[in-house]
């Protein structure tokens, strides 16, 4: 079969994969780029292009029309299409639809020079589109002054619905219709810019003086707002430079080009971009994970000119403050009246912003705190058109407004759905502190090194507390309350509730008489304050209100004395309206006080707890009505009917945090605190309510488990709501509740992938899962477990027969601790650690495991950093192991020497069924050694050697070995150093080879 014939047939066979690769992102850019190349090479005529790019037609329909047209044109057109596809699609995305044998030369035509300028617009189209992006206005100006374009032509090109690259294509299409002289103007303009030295990137360009003056004022305002980090003391401030500690930053989607941790500069940079036509970066992370502080750091470094220097103007916004905005605003009013007011020439400055969107950065902190869920139903295009603030914000995020302006948005992950994600250029995950980050933060927080060392030493002896410190907010509280921590008392904090009670006691005792510091007297003295602040917090949580006016404080009885306790601070605002509103120090603190109110108040409705644990029902109950929560600032004055129609994802999340605190406050260890505030009979009744809700919620999950498919184990794919219930059970610290919750769980495999599980969640999981009646396979792939989380899981290792921790930022140190415990757990027999941060240092621990455990079955270490030295270390353990069935080392760097060492250890194995050395730089020497396993093994069924550098010589060794092995099912050799002719010949000789 010839290469060209294969291209045409392959186009039909891979039609679905091709359409997915071109269109699944929701952006037309990949399809447009392919069309540019095909036009430039003459495979598509302008008429063909117009038949494909029909305005208003669905993207997938346009893609299907292109594939139909190419197939009809024949083999050459299909082959060129594959070359264009390879050129356009990023890295691994085109792998599923690659065509071996046609080289990627899908650029512009060489040799045949265009005879006219109009033809040159076609043959040079890919490069022209690239060079005109961001310079369309200047090109339009040239066409207008030469009389080729009217204002109507310009407006048609400028339509805000077009991306910068689409505007460039629109301009080229219009110019071609105007004739030869118009085409000559555009080509001359581009040529002039190429040769001028100032080129199209405007490196030497200086903004107008009025803009520079405004930039100075804006950066001064941003710096003033960002240089100090407010502490939980409310009155003291700490310079951000002195306390800021970087958290773990990761891309939400795996990227081949990213190696090592991300830095602050990568948040806004091009690294990890998935959709190049989108402008919005999402930074997602749990409450208290440091998202606001990260933005504050970005703002400060921009104001100093040390980071984000490519952006001339930066406009920071808080969604919490935008929440209380009642007026309809335009983009201009949002920027100037709610951020930084220009002293003069507002129109000129705003026009500059419109003309140079690539120099502007917007940040929106706390998208999850908006009352309204994201929607793209109402579209705005005009930057001077007024609209409700949330509509304005949604259109900015999706690019209908201010296309080309970069936006950075922060949110908790559960508040971001598919409707918003399709408008993101990338998502960055903020995963909290590493062990090194905890160490760095504590040392920065304490000026006395001796105190810092004592705090850290105490944390290392308190495993659960160390796991909690993974969260920056909890790490701050623990560090701030170091005297209570080091003093011992009634034991160290175990739960999040314990930590918040510690900060509560810390604040109150510093403001109490010495006599009231003993026992529970500190709470009795300040019970009124707790109830006042608790009611304010409770009613705010019910309506997603986080900023409170003076009237709201008065209604809840909040006094100046209550405010002085330090839990409320004045709401910061960069706008010209200097309001006196207040807010809780942190959202988590507001949820904690709301939980205190539920536990202590005699006025709380009986249904509050049941509604709290079933947030989807709260809209029509006491926890979701504005009649019960009419105390917030003006943002709560909406009619109830309007609130009922809005998405409540973020509100539900806040209720869940509150419910978690309620579970902890009602634990047996803390009930004595409430004796003076609530009758014991009422407290016990609330405890029983919570226990019933948790049991009901868990059993609801268990009922949804489908029956197993024939021949497979029974599996439960848990959802984030299940993890939340586990956390609530952990907060109660009652083994009877944990045992009861799991009494009806009858599965062999528990799957918790993509559930945002970090060290805090691992602590809760281990506490509950240690009460399982039978061991299970625990799958935690694609979470944020890390070394700290691995350590938290150790108490439940005896109940795990297999552990899947793919893509979890685990290092050799985490593996050392895991295997030190796992080697003594009889049930533990399988582990998968694909795409972590493992090196040769971990292999000595696996080697010891293999030597010690003759019942261990599966070891998968793919896509780490294991070299030939690590392979040799593993081989030492494999020599004496007689049980291992599955060994996966895909995507490492063991080379021939490593393959030879493994082959020597495995050539007499009677247990190994599956071996993968994909992408390891294995050549003919390695293949020859591996052939000995095939020749001698009585158990091996599959050998994966895809994406190595094996030539015909190595394959001949494998074929000879296969002649003596009838049990072997397949040897995979895709993408090795073989020609198409060799592949065809070798396939005919041995059908078990897959190329």
N, C-alpha and C positions, 0 to 999 in steps of 0.2 A: 504493500500500500504506500503510495507516495505521500510526501509531507503535505503538499498542497491539497490533495484529496482529503487527507485526515483533518485539515483545518475546517473544511466545509462540513464534514460529518460531525466533528467535535462541536461545532456551533449549535447543531441541533441537540446533541447529547447533553451539553452543558448549559442549555438555555436558561434553566431555572437559576443555576448558580451565577450566571453572568448578570441576569436581571437583578438578583439580590445584591451583587457587588456594586452595580451601577446606581441602584435606586433606593436601597434599604435605609440609607442615612437620612432620607427626606430632602436632601440637597440635590439640585440638578447639575452640580459642578462637574462630577465625574463624567456624566453623559455629555455635557457641553465640551469638555476637553477632548474626549474621543472624537466628537463631531468636528472639532477644529482640526485635528490631525488628518482625518479622512478628507476634509475639504482641501487642506493644503496639499495632499498627495494626489488629488484629482479623482479619488474613488467615489466621492459624492459630488454631484453637481449642485449648484445653488437651489435648483428646483427640488432635488431630493431633500436637501436641508430644510426647506420650507414645509415639505410634506411631513417631516418628522417633528419639527418644532412648532406645533400648532398651539397658539396661545389659549390658556385655560384648560388644556387637556391634561389628564393625569400623567405623572412622570413615568409610571410603569407602562402606560400605553405608548408613550413616545419611545421608550426603550424597546418594546416589542416591535414597533414599526421599523426601527433601525435594524433589528436582527432579521426581520422578514426581508427587508430590502437587500441586505448584504448577502443573504443566502441566495436570493434570486440573481444577484450580480455574479456569483461564481466563486471559484476557489481562491483567486488572487485577492479579491476583496475581503474574504474571510481571514486569510493569512495576515493581511495588513491590519485588520481589526484586532487580531490577537496581539500584534506588536504594539498597537496603540494602547490596548488594555493594560499590557505589562508596564508601559511607560507611565500611565495615569494612576493606576491603583497603588496605594501605599503598601510597602513591604509584604507582610503575610496575607493581605486581603485578597490578592490575586492568585494565591497559590492553588485554590480549588479550581480555578479556570485558566491555568497556565497551559501553554502549548509548546512542548519541547521540540526543538528543531527549527523554530523560526526566530531569528534574532531580533532584538528590540531596536529597530531603527526607524521608529515611527515618527521621525521629525519632519521638517519641511523638505521638499524636493531639492535634490542637488543636481547640478549639471545643466538642467533645462531652465534657463533664466526666463522670467516672465517678460513678455514683449510690451506690456502696458502696465500702468500704475494700478488699474483696476484689477488686473490679474495678480499683481503683487500682493494686493490685500487678501487674496485667497491663499496664495502659496506661502505667505509669511504670517498667516493668521495666528498660529499658536504664540509666536514671539510678540506679535503686535498686541494681542490681548493682555499678555503679561506686562508689557511695557506701558500700556495705556491705563492700567488699573491705578486709581488714585490721581490720575492726570487728565481725566475726561474733561474737566472744566476748562483747562487750558487749551485742549484740542478743540473744544466747542468754540472757544473764543476766537481761535485762528480761523475756523470755518465761517463764523459770523462776520468777522471784519473783512473777509475776502468775498462775502456775498453768497456763499454756497448754502448756508443754513439760516433758517428763519427762527424766531423765538419759539414757534410751535415745534419745529424739529428738535430744538434743544430740550424743551420740556418733555418731549416724548422719550428722549434718552435719559433724562434725569429722574424719571419716575421712581419714587422711594421704594417701590416693591422690588426693584432690581438690585442685585448685589453689585459691588464694584466691577467684578469681571463680566457680569451680564450687561452692565452699562457700556463697557468697552466693546462687547460684541454687538450690542444694539447700535453703537456709533458706527462701527465698521459696516454693518448691514445698510444703514442709512446712506453712508458715504458712497457705497457701490451703486446705489440707486440714483445718485446725483451725477455720476459720470466721471470721466477721466480727470478733469481738472480738480474736482473735490478730492479724489483719491491722491492726487499729487500733493495737495496741501497737507494731508495727514502724514504721508510718507516723509515729506520735507520736515514737518514738525518733529517727528520721531527721530529722523536722522540728525537734526540740529541738536536735540537733547542728548543723543548718543555721543556726539563729538564735542559738546560744549564744556565737559568737565564738571558742570553742575548737574548733569544728567537728570534722570527722572526721580532720583531719591532725595534731591534737594538738600544735600549735605551742608552746603554753604549758605543756605537760605536763613534769613533772619525775620522773625515775626514782627508785626507792627508794634510800635512803642506802646500804644494803648493796651495791647494784649499783654505785653511784658509787664506793664505796670499792674494789670489785673492779676497776672500770675503771682507777682510778689505779694499782693494782698491775700490771695487765696492760699498760698503756701504758708504764709504767716498764721492764718486762721487754722489751717490743718495742723501745723506744728503745735500750736497752743493747745489744741484739742487732743493731741496724741502723745505729748512728751511725758505725761504722768499717768501711771496706772492706779486707779482708785483701789484701795484695799478694803477688806471687810471691816476695817475700823471706821470707815466713813469720814473721819476727820483727817487722818494721816494720808500722805501720798508718797508713792515710791516712783522714782524715775524709771521709765520703761527700759532705758539702757542698763539699769542696775539689776533688773529682775527678769527681763525677757529670756525665755529658754525655748529653743525650737522644738516643736513636736515632730512626730513622724509624718511625712508627707508622701503619699503614694498616688499613682494614677489609678482611677477606677477601672480602666481597661488596660490589659497587658499590652506593652509596647516593646517590640524587639530592640528599638534604638535606645532604650533607657536602661542604664546600668548604674546601680547604686542609688542612694537616697536623693530625693528632690530637694532643692533649695528654695528660698523665698522667691528668687528671680524666676524660677520655673513656673510659679503659679500663673503669671500673666504671659510668660514666654511661649514660644511655639512648641516646646517639648510636649509630646503626647497628644497633639491636636488630632482629633478624630474627624471633625467636620470643619473644613477650612473656610466655608462660607458663613459660618456662625460667628458671632462676636462675644458670646457670653461664656465665662468660666464659672463653674460651680465649685465652691469649696464646701464639702459636706463633712459633718462630724457630730458626735453626740453632744447633748447639752453639757456644758462645763468642759468641753474638749479643747477650748482655746481658739475658737474661730474668730471671735471679736478681737482678741488680743493680736492674732496674726494680722488681721486687717489694720489694726492700729499701728502695728510695726511697719507694714507696707506704707501707710500714710506718712509716718514720721520719716522714713528713709527717702520717700519721694520729696517731701518738703525740704529735706537737707540736700537733695540733689545727688544722693549716693546710690539710688536704685530707681528703676522705672524712668530713666532719663529720656526714653523715647516718647514719653507723654508730657506735653507742655502744661496741660491743665488736668487736675484730678478733683472730682466732685464726690465727697463721701456722704452717704445717707444711711440713716437707721430706719429699718422698716418698723421698728417699735414706735418711733416718733411719727412716721408717716401714717401709722394706724389711726392716730387721733386727728388727722387732717380732714376737716369737713368740707373745705372749699374745693371746687373743681379748679385744676391748675393746668397750664400749658407747660411744655418742656422749659421754655424760657423762664417762666415764673418759678418752676421747681428749682432751677439752677441758681437763679439770682435772688429770689425771695426766701428760699428755704435752705440755701447753702451759703453763698457769698455775694453780697450786693456790689456791683461795680460803681465806683464813684462817678464815672462819666462814660459817655459814648456806649451805652448799653447795646444799641442796635449794631454798631460796628463789631463789638466783641462777640455778640451772638452770631452774626453772619460769619465771622471767622471760625467759630465752632462748627457751623453748618458746612463750611467749605473745606475744613480740615479735620474730618472725624477721626482719622487715624492718629491724631495727636492728643486725643481726649480719652480719659478713663473715668468711668463711673463705678462706684462701689456701693453695694446694697447689703447691709448687715442684717441677718435674721429674717430671711424671707419666710421662715416657718412661723414667725410671730404676727404675720398679717392675718386679719380675720378671714379674708377671702382666699380660697384655694385658687391655684393658677388656672387660667382659662385663656384660650386664644380665639374665642368666639367673636369678640368685638375688636375690629382692627382700626387702628389710627395710622395715618401717614403724615399728617401735617404737624410740625413741631410747635406751631402757634395755636393749635386747636386745644381747647380746654376739655378736660375729662376728669372723672374721679381718679384719685391718686393711684389706686390699685390697677385701674385700667391703663393708666400712663405707664406704670412700672412693668406690667405684663407685655406691653407693646415694645418697650425698650429692650426687654430681655429677649424677645423673639425676633427683634430686628426690623419690625415694621416701622418703628421710629428710630431715627438717628443710626441708620445702618452704617457700619464702619467704625462706630465708637466702641471701644472695648469696655465690657462690663464684667465685674467680678461680684458674684452673689454668694452669700453664705447661708447655709440652712442645715437643719437636722435631716438625715437621709430619708426618714420615713415621710417627710412632707413633700418630697420631690417625686412626682409620677412621670409616666411616659410622655404625657402631653408637654411637659417642660423639657425633658431630657432631649427630645429631638431638636431643640433649638440651641443646644450647647455645643461649643467647639471642643470642650473637654470637661471632665469632672476630676477634681483632685480631692483625695480623702485625707482628712486630718485625724490621725490615729492616737493622739495623746502622747505621753512621755515614754521613751525607752528607759531601761534601767539607768543608763548614763544620763538621760534627761532628768530623772528624779534626783540623782546625785547632784547634778549641776544646779537645779532649781533650789534645793535645800541649802546648798553652800552659798548661793547668791542671796537667799533670804536672810541668812544669819551672818552678821558681820563677824561674830566670834567663831573662829574655826573649830574651837573645842566644842561649842554647843552644836554646830552643824554635824560634827563627827558623831556626837552622842545620839542625835536624832536619827542619823543614817544607820548607826549600829542597832538602834532600837527597831527600826523598820525591817532590817534584815532578819531579825529574830521573830518578826510577826508577819508571817506569810500572807495572811488575808489582808492586812493593812497595807502591805507593800503593793498588792494587786490593786487596791483602791487608789493608791497614789499614781497609778497610770493616768488617771484623770487629773488635769491641771488644777481644776477647782478644788478637788478633794486633797490634792497634794498641798495646796496653799493652806487649807484649813488645818491639816495635820501639822504642817510646819509652824503655823501661827500659834497653835495650841501646844507647843513643845513642852511647856511646863507640866501640863496635865498628862501628856504622853509619857514623859520621863518619870513623873511622880508615881506611876503605877496605878494606885487606886483600886478600882474593882475590875481590873483587866483591861487589855487593850481593845480599841474599837474593832469590830468584826464586819460591820455592815455600813452601808451609806448612811442609814438612820443614826447609827452610833456616832459617826463623824459629825453630822449636823447637830446632834444633841450636845456634842462636845463644844462646838463653837457657840451654841446658844448659852450653855453654862458658862463658858469663858467670858462672854460679853456681860452677862448678868452679874456674875460674881465680881467683876471689876467695877460694878456700879452698885453693889450691895453693901450693907453694913457687915462688919466682920462676923457678927454673931449668926448671920443668915447663910453663911457659906457652907455650913455642915449639912450633910444629908440632902433632903429635897427642899430645904428652906429657901434656897435661891429661887426656885420656881414659884413657891407660894408667894413670895414677896412681889414677884413681877407677873403674877397670873393675869391681872387686868391688861397689861401691855401685850401679853401673848394673845389674849382674846381679841383685843382691838386690831392688832396687826394681822391676826389670823382671819378675822372677818373680812378685812380689806383684801387680803390675798385670795381668800376663798371666792369672794364675789368677782374679783378680777379674773381668776382662772376660768370661771364659768362663762365669761364673755370675751375671752382673749384680750383682756385689758391689762396693760402692764405699766401705764403711766396714770397717776392719780392726781386730781385737782384738789384744791383746798376744800371744796364742797364734799368731795368723796371722803376725805379724811374726817371731816366733821360728822358726817353721817355714821361712820363706823366708830366714832368716839376716840379717834387717834389724837393724842395730845402732843404738845411740844416735848414733854418728858419721854413719851414713847419714841418720837423721832430721834431724840438724842441718844437712844440706845445704840444707834449705828446701823440698824438693819435697812433703813430707808436713806436714800441720798437724793439730792436734787437732780432732776433730769437735765442732762446736758443737751444743748441745742445750738447749732451754728446759725440758725436763722435770725432775722432781725426782731422776732417776737420773743422777748426775754420772759418766758413764763416761769412761774414758781411751782410747777408740778414736781412730784417726787415719784421715785420708782424703787423697787427692791434692788438690793445690790446685785442680784443675779436671778435669773428665772428659776433656778433650782431652789433658791432661798424663798421665793414666793410660793412655790409648790410645797415646800416644807412647812411654812406657816399656815397654808391652807389645810394641810393634813393635821396640824396641831389643833386647828379650829374644829375640824370634824371629830377629833377624838375627845376634845375638852368641852365643846359647847353643849349646853342643855337645850339649845334652840335648833340644833341641826335636825332636819327632817329624817325620819326613820328610813326613807328610801334612798338617802344620799349615798350610803355605802354600796348598795346593790347597783345603783346607777353609775357609781364611780368605776366599778369593775366591769361594766358593760357600756363603754363610752358611746357605742353606736346608737344607744337608745336615749342619750341625754338631751337631745334637742327638744323633746316633748316632755321633759321631766324637770324636777326642781333644780337640777344641775345645769340646765341649759336655757332657762327663761330669763328674759331681761327684767321681768317683774321682780325676781329675786336678786338680780345683779344690776341694779340701776345706779350704782354709786361711782362708776368710773368717770373719768373726764369726758368731755363732750363726745368722744367716740362711741359711747354706749347709747346715744340717743336715737339710734336707728330703730325703726319699727321691728317688732319681733318677726313679722312675716319676712322681712328682707333677710334677717339673719338665718332663718330656717332654710333658705334656698342656697346658701353658700357652703362651699366645701369646708369640712371640719377636721382635716387630717392633723394639722398642727395642734388644734384645740384638744383632739383626742390624745395626742402625745403628751400634752401637759397634764391631762387627767390621769394618764397612766403613771406619770412620775409621782403625782400626788397619791395615787393608790399604793404605789410602792412604799412611800413614806408612812402611810396609814398602817400598812402591814407591819412595818418595823416598830412603829410607836405602840402598837397593840401587842407586841411580843411580851412573853412572860417576864423578861428581864427589866422592862420599863414600866410595868403597870403600877408600881408603887408611886411613880411620879405623879400619877393622875388622881390619887386618892383625895386630894384637897380641892380638886377642880371639878370632879365628876363622880357621882355615886358609883361604887364598885359594881353594883348590879347592872348599871347601864354600860359600863366598860366591858363586863363579861359578855353582855348581849352583843355588843359590837364586835368582840373577838369572834363569837360564834358566827356572826354574819360574814365576816371576812373569810373564815375557814370554809364556810359553805360556798362562798363565791369562788374561792380558789379551787376547791374540789370540783365544782360544777364546770368551771372553765377548762380544767385539765381533762375531765372525762368527755367534754364536748370535742376536744381535739382527738381523743382516742377513738371516738365513734366515727370520725371521718376517715380513719385508716382503711384503705381498700383491701380486699382480700388478696393474698399473694398470687401472682401468676404461676401456673404450673411449673414446678421444678425450681422456683426461686424462693428466697427467704422473705418473710413478712417484713415490710419496711414502712417506716413512718417518716414522711418528709415534713418536718416541723416548720412553722411559719414564725415570723418575729413575735407574734402575739403569744406563742408558746414560751419563748424565751423570757418575755415579760412576766408571765405567771411563775416561771421558775425563780426569777429574781424576787418576786413578792414572797414566795415560800421561804427563800433563803433569809430574807429580812426578818421573818418571824422566828427563825432559829429554833424551830420545834420539830424534832425528828418524827414525832407522830404525824404531824401534818404532811411532812415529806413522804413518809411511808404510805399514808392514805392516798396521796395524790398519785402515786405510781402503782397503786394496787391493781389497777385495771390495764396497765400498759403491758401488752403481750406482743412484742416485736423482736425481731432478730437484728434489726439495723435501724439506727436513729440518725436521720440526715438533717443537718442544720447548716447547710451551705448558704452563703450570701445573707446571713442573718445579723451582720454587724456585731459579731461576737468578739469582744476584747477581754483583757484580763479580769475585769469586774464580772462579766458574764460567765467566764470560766470558773471563777470562785463559786458562783451560785450553782452552776451545772454540776460541779464536783460534789457539792454538798447534797444535792438532791439525788444524783445518779448513784451515789454510793449506797442508796437504799433499794436499788433494783434487785429483784429476786433472782434474775438470771443475767449473765453477761450479754452485752450487745456490741455490735459494730457501731462506733461513734464517728460520724463523718462531719468534720468541721472545715471543709475546704472553702477557700475564698473568704476568709474572715480576717481579723486582726489579732490573732492569738499572741504571737510573739513569744519571746523567752519567758516573760513574766506570766503570761497566760498558761504556758506549758507547765510552769511550776504550780499554778493554781489547780491544774487538772490532776495532779498526782494522787490525791485522796480517792479518786474513783477509778484508778488504773486497774484495780483488781476486777472491776466489772466491765472492762473493755476487752473483747477478744480481737478487735481490730481498731486501728486509729488512723484516720485520714486527715492530714493536716496540710494539704496542698495550698500553696500561695498564702503563707501566713507570717512571713518575715521572721522565721525561726533561724537562729544561728547555731553554731557548734556547741555553745554553752547550754542552750536550751536542750539540745539532744543529749548532752552529757547527763543532765539532771533527769531527763525523761527515762533514759535507758537504765540509769542506776536504780530506779524504782521498777521499771517494766520488766527487768530481767528476773525479778522475784515474783511476778504475777503470772500464775500458771495459765490463765485464760488468754493472755496477751500473745497473739501469734501473727499479726499482720500490721504493717505500717506503710503509709504512703506520704512522701514529703516532697512532691514535685514543686519546683519553682519556689524554693526558699533561699536561704543565704548560707548554704552548707559548703564546707571546704574539705580538704583531705583530713583535717583535724578530727572530723566526726567519725571517720571510717574505723578508727581504732576501737571506738565504742561499739559499732555495729559488728566488727570482727569478734569482739569479746562475746557479744550476744549470740552470734552464730555458733561459736565454740561451746557456749554454755547451754544453749537451748536446742535440743534435738527434736523439738516439736514446732519450731518456728517455720512459717509457711511462705510469707510474702514480704519482700523488701523492694520498695520502689523509691528511687532517689533521683528521678529525672530533673533535668534543667537546673542543676546547681553548679558548683565550681569544683568538681572532683576531677583530678588529673590522674596520670598513670601511677603516681605514688599512692593515691587513695585506692585505686583499683588493686594495687599490689597488697595493700593492707587488708582489703576485703577478701582477697584471695586466700590469705592466711586463715581467715575464719571459715571460708567455704571448703577448704581442704578437709576439715574434720566434721562438717555438717552433713547430715544424711536426711534432712527433712525439707529443705527449701524447694518450693515449687515455682515461684515467680521472682525473677530478678530484673528490675528495670533501672537502667542508667541512662536513659535517653537525654540527649542534649548536654552532656558533660564534655570533658576533654581528655579522655583516657588514652587516645591514640593507639598505635600498634602495640607498644610495650604493655599498656594496660590490658588490651584485649588478649595478648599472649599469656599474661599472668592469670587472668580469669579463666581462659581456656584450659590452662594447665590444671587449675584447681577443680574444674567442673567436668573434665573429660571422662571421668568414671562415675559421674553422678547418676543415681538411679531414681532421683526424685524430681529433678528440674523439668518443668513442662514448658516454660515460656521464658525467653531471654531477649531483652531489648537493649541494643547498643546504637540506636538511631542517633545520627548527628554527633559522632564522637571522633571524627578524624581517623577512622579505621581504614587502613589500606590493605594491600595484598598480603602482607606478612600477618596482619591480624586475621584476615579472612582464612588464610591457610591454617592458622592455629585453631580457629573456631571450627574448621572442618573436622578436626579430631573429635570434637564433642558430638557432632552429627554421626561420625563413623562409629563411635563407641557407646553412645547413650541409648538406653532402652526406654527412656521416658520423654525426651525432648520432642515437642510437637511444633513449636513455632520459634523462629529466629528472625529478629528484626534488625536489618542492617541498612535501612533507608538513609539517604543523605550522608553517605560517607564518601571515600575516594577510592573505592575498589574498582580495579580494571578487569579486563577479561581473564587475566592470569589468576586473580583471586577467585573469580566465579568458577573457573575450571576446577579449582580445588574443591569448591563446595559441591559441584556436580558429581565429581568422583566420589565424594563422601556419601552423597545421597543414593548412589547406586547400591550401597551396602546397608541402607536404612529404609525400610518400607513403612515404618511407623511415623516418620516425619511428615507433617502436613504442609508446611509452607516456609519458604525463606523469602523475606521481603528485601528487595534491592532497588527500590525506586530512587532516582536521582543519584546515581553513582557515575563513575567515569567510563561510560559506555556509549557507543554510537547507536543510532537507530537500527542500523543493519545488524550490529552485534546483539542488540536486544531481541530482534526478531528471530535470529538464528538460535540464540540460547534458550529462548522460550519454547521453541519447537523441540529442542533436545530434552528439556526438563520442565514439565508443566507445573511443578511445585515452586518454581522460581517466579516471583512477582516483580515486574519492573515498572 
